């Protein structure tokens, strides 16, 4: 299953590189979102620093729907989804290839937004940059896994751009809360040593949903 998944991953990465407009649109949206948060709070520097983690993850979550919504657009427009499913590979391989491509896309977006949010809000890292990188990776995986599944569910439906966030956001509330809390502890300090529990919660969410989504993908796209 690994080789077919890598093939799907390479195909999606080539499509992303061939159409930089997708990345540009998502980056512009996320940057505007961060700016709107700073405008809404105003010149309250201490408030901006305290809430940097929340603003960062809200921008990532809102922007992720634009990126995830494109996962199956080309396959649906070209009637290629059925052909993809007819390949002699398990449907889970298609899911993991697509989900990994979405994860890499969101990680690239996070790599741009993290320093930008630090510059806008004046935040700094009191923990370690490794811990920050780990929670960013775990949190974006929590968005990419179920987001890919729901993108497949809504790709052929009317109003898919509206349905995707309506289905996805309630599901990822736990990973969003845990990611914000863990990131905040890394940025502001963790005198009680609580961040390990939040890291574990996000990791368990990823493990459960990446497993379930891989198992359910074949039934979802055949429906």
C-alpha positions as CSV (number, residue, x, y, z in Angstrom):
1,X,0.0,0.0,0.0
2,X,3.0,2.3,0.5
3,X,4.0,2.5,-3.1
4,X,0.6,3.4,-4.4
5,X,0.2,6.0,-1.7
6,X,3.6,7.5,-2.7
7,X,2.4,7.6,-6.3
8,X,-0.7,9.6,-5.3
9,X,1.4,11.9,-3.2
10,X,3.8,12.6,-6.0
11,X,0.9,13.3,-8.4
12,X,-0.7,15.8,-6.0
13,X,2.6,17.5,-5.3
14,X,3.3,18.0,-9.0
15,X,-0.2,19.4,-9.5
16,X,0.4,21.9,-6.6
17,X,3.7,23.0,-8.0
18,X,2.1,23.4,-11.5
19,X,-0.6,25.7,-10.1
20,X,1.0,28.1,-7.6
21,X,-2.2,30.2,-7.6
22,X,-3.7,27.8,-5.1
23,X,-0.9,28.4,-2.6
24,X,-1.0,32.1,-3.2
25,X,-4.7,32.3,-2.6
26,X,-4.5,30.4,0.6
27,X,-1.5,32.3,1.9
28,X,-3.2,35.7,1.1
29,X,-6.4,34.6,2.9
30,X,-4.4,33.4,6.0
31,X,-2.4,36.6,6.1
32,X,-5.5,38.8,5.9
33,X,-7.0,36.7,8.7
34,X,-4.0,37.3,11.0
35,X,-4.2,41.0,10.1
36,X,-7.9,41.2,11.0
37,X,-7.3,39.7,14.4
38,X,-4.6,42.4,15.1
39,X,-7.0,45.1,13.9
40,X,-9.8,43.8,16.0
41,X,-7.8,43.7,19.2
42,X,-6.1,47.1,18.5
43,X,-2.8,48.3,20.1
44,X,-3.1,46.0,23.2
45,X,0.3,44.4,22.9
46,X,-0.1,42.2,26.0
47,X,-3.4,40.8,24.8
48,X,-2.0,40.0,21.3
49,X,1.0,38.2,22.8
50,X,-1.2,36.1,25.2
51,X,-3.6,35.1,22.3
52,X,-1.0,34.5,19.6
53,X,-1.5,30.7,19.7
54,X,-5.3,31.1,19.3
55,X,-5.0,33.5,16.4
56,X,-2.4,31.3,14.7
57,X,-4.5,28.2,14.9
58,X,-7.7,30.0,13.8
59,X,-6.0,31.3,10.8
60,X,-4.6,27.8,10.0
61,X,-8.0,26.2,10.5
62,X,-9.9,28.7,8.4
63,X,-7.3,28.6,5.6
64,X,-7.3,24.8,5.7
65,X,-10.8,24.6,4.2
66,X,-9.6,26.4,1.1
67,X,-6.7,24.0,0.7
68,X,-8.6,20.9,1.5
69,X,-11.5,21.8,-0.7
70,X,-9.2,21.5,-3.7
71,X,-8.1,18.0,-2.9
72,X,-10.5,16.3,-5.3
73,X,-11.6,19.2,-7.5
74,X,-9.6,18.1,-10.5
75,X,-10.7,14.5,-10.2
76,X,-14.3,15.5,-10.0
77,X,-14.1,18.1,-12.9
78,X,-12.4,15.7,-15.2
79,X,-14.5,12.7,-14.1
80,X,-11.3,11.0,-13.1
81,X,-12.3,10.0,-9.5
82,X,-14.0,6.8,-10.7
83,X,-10.9,6.0,-12.8
84,X,-8.7,6.5,-9.8
85,X,-10.9,4.1,-7.7
86,X,-10.7,1.5,-10.5
87,X,-6.9,1.3,-10.1
88,X,-5.7,-2.0,-8.6
89,X,-4.8,-0.3,-5.3
90,X,-6.6,-0.2,-2.0
91,X,-8.7,2.9,-1.4
92,X,-6.8,3.5,1.8
93,X,-3.6,4.1,-0.3
94,X,-5.4,6.9,-2.2
95,X,-6.5,8.4,1.1
96,X,-3.1,8.4,2.7
97,X,-1.5,9.8,-0.5
98,X,-4.0,12.6,-0.6
99,X,-3.9,13.3,3.1
100,X,-0.1,13.4,3.2
101,X,-0.1,15.9,0.3
102,X,-2.6,18.0,2.3
103,X,-0.5,17.7,5.4
104,X,2.6,18.9,3.6
105,X,0.7,21.8,2.1
106,X,-0.6,22.9,5.6
107,X,2.9,22.5,7.1
108,X,4.3,24.8,4.4
109,X,1.5,27.3,5.2
110,X,2.3,27.1,8.9
111,X,6.0,27.7,8.2
112,X,4.9,31.0,6.7
113,X,2.3,32.0,9.3
114,X,4.4,31.3,12.4
115,X,7.1,33.9,11.9
116,X,4.5,36.3,10.5
117,X,2.3,35.9,13.7
118,X,5.4,36.5,15.8
119,X,6.1,39.7,14.0
120,X,2.5,41.0,14.1
121,X,1.8,40.1,17.7
122,X,5.3,40.4,19.3
123,X,5.3,36.9,20.6
124,X,8.4,34.8,21.5
125,X,9.1,31.2,22.3
126,X,9.8,30.5,26.0
127,X,9.9,26.7,25.4
128,X,11.8,25.1,22.6
129,X,11.4,25.5,18.9
130,X,11.4,21.7,18.6
131,X,8.3,21.5,20.7
132,X,6.7,24.2,18.7
133,X,7.5,22.3,15.5
134,X,6.1,19.1,16.9
135,X,2.7,20.6,18.0
136,X,2.4,22.4,14.6
137,X,3.0,19.1,12.9
138,X,0.5,17.2,15.1
139,X,-2.1,19.9,14.9
140,X,-2.0,20.2,11.1
141,X,-2.2,16.4,10.8
142,X,-5.4,16.6,12.9
143,X,-6.8,19.0,10.3
144,X,-5.5,17.1,7.2
145,X,-6.7,13.6,8.0
146,X,-10.4,14.2,8.6
147,X,-10.3,17.1,6.2
148,X,-9.3,14.9,3.3
149,X,-12.1,12.4,4.1
150,X,-14.7,15.2,4.2
151,X,-13.3,16.8,1.1
152,X,-14.0,13.4,-0.7
153,X,-17.5,13.3,0.8
154,X,-18.4,16.8,-0.4
155,X,-16.5,17.0,-3.7
156,X,-19.5,16.0,-5.8
157,X,-22.1,17.8,-3.8
158,X,-23.6,21.2,-4.5
159,X,-22.3,23.9,-2.2
160,X,-19.2,21.8,-1.3
161,X,-17.3,24.9,-0.3
162,X,-20.0,25.5,2.4
163,X,-20.5,21.9,3.4
164,X,-16.8,21.1,4.0
165,X,-16.3,23.6,6.9
166,X,-19.8,22.8,8.3
167,X,-18.8,19.1,8.6
168,X,-15.2,19.6,9.5
169,X,-15.1,22.3,12.1
170,X,-17.3,20.5,14.8
171,X,-15.1,17.4,14.4
172,X,-11.7,19.1,14.8
173,X,-12.7,21.2,17.9
174,X,-10.8,18.9,20.3
175,X,-7.6,19.0,18.2
176,X,-8.0,22.8,17.8
177,X,-8.4,23.4,21.5
178,X,-5.5,21.1,22.4
179,X,-3.3,22.6,19.8
180,X,-4.0,26.1,20.9
181,X,-3.3,25.2,24.6
182,X,-0.1,23.3,23.8
183,X,1.2,26.1,21.5
184,X,0.3,28.7,24.2
185,X,2.3,26.8,26.8
186,X,5.3,26.6,24.5
187,X,5.1,30.3,23.7
188,X,4.3,31.7,27.2
189,X,5.9,29.1,29.5
190,X,4.6,26.0,31.2
191,X,5.3,26.3,35.0
192,X,3.0,23.4,35.8
193,X,4.3,21.0,33.2
194,X,1.0,20.5,31.5
195,X,2.0,20.6,27.8
196,X,2.8,16.9,27.7
197,X,-0.8,16.0,28.3
198,X,-2.0,18.3,25.5
199,X,0.6,16.9,23.1
200,X,-0.6,13.4,23.9
201,X,-4.2,14.4,23.3
202,X,-3.5,15.7,19.8
203,X,-1.3,12.7,19.0
204,X,-4.2,10.3,20.1
205,X,-6.6,12.3,17.9
206,X,-4.3,11.9,14.9
207,X,-3.8,8.2,15.5
208,X,-7.5,7.5,15.8
209,X,-8.8,9.6,12.9
210,X,-6.0,8.8,10.4
211,X,-6.8,5.1,11.1
212,X,-10.6,5.5,10.9
213,X,-10.5,7.8,7.8
214,X,-8.2,5.3,6.0
215,X,-10.6,2.5,6.7
216,X,-13.8,4.5,5.8
217,X,-12.4,6.2,2.6
218,X,-13.5,3.4,0.2
219,X,-17.1,3.5,1.5
220,X,-17.3,7.3,1.4
221,X,-16.2,7.7,-2.2
222,X,-18.4,4.8,-3.4
223,X,-21.5,6.3,-1.8
